[in-house]
Amino acid sequence: MLQPKVVSVKPLENYMLLVEYVTGEKRVFDVKPYISGEWFGELEDIQVFGTVHPCGTTVEWTDGQDIAPHELYDLSVPV
């Protein structure tokens, strides 16, 4: 299934993201399980975490970290 386009993303407390899709749907995604290792571990810095922005059907951070579109959608919780 093709994922809908992300129109906005807002970083929340505790490494959560509020993601809004072009469909009007809003979902919350937990980034904590991804924050490990050298590259994704950079997201532990709240300043870096706050650089998240929409990128097509997913979200991306300034240094290029991203979440697979199907994971972002399927593993998030509707609001």
N, C-alpha and C positions, 0 to 999 in steps of 0.2 A: 504494500500500500504506500502510495506517495504521501509524504507528510506535508501538512499545510505550512505556508510561509510564516516565519516569526516576524511580528511587526514591532514588538517591544519586549525588553527584558529588564527586570529590576532586581539588583542584588538585595537579599534580605538577611536578617541575622542568622547565625548558625550555618552559614554556607548554603543557604537555600536561594533559589531563583524563582521569581514570579515571571512566567513567560506568557505573553499574549500572542495568539495566532490571528491570522487574517480572517479566520472564521468567527472571531469574537470570543473564542474560547480562551479561558485563563487557567493555567496549570502551575503547580508548584513542583519544582524539581530539587532534589537533595544532591548537592555536589560532593558532600563529605566522603563518600566511598571512592571517589576519583582522586582525592587529594593525597597522593603519595608519589614517591620517586622524585627524581631530580626535576623533571619538566612540569608535571602536574602539581608537584609539591610547592611550586612557586605560588599557587593559588591560595595557599595558607596565609600569605601576606594579604591582609584585608584591603590594602591599597591596590594590589594587583587584582584581587578578586573583583573589586569595584570597576575594573575596566571592561567588564563583559558588555557585549553589544550584539544585536541581531546580525545574522549572516545567512541569508537565504532561509533554509528550512531548519536551521539550528542557531546556536549562539557560539561566540568566539571571544577569546580574550586577546589583549594587545600583543602578547608574545606568541599567539597562534594556537594555543590550546583550544580544543573544541570538544563537543559531545556529539556522538553519532545521532543524526536526526531521529531515527527510530527509537533510540534509548531515551532521548530527551522527551519525546512524546509518550512512549509506552510506559516509562518508569516514573512519570510525573503523576501528580494527583490533581484532579479537577478542583477548582475553587468555586 
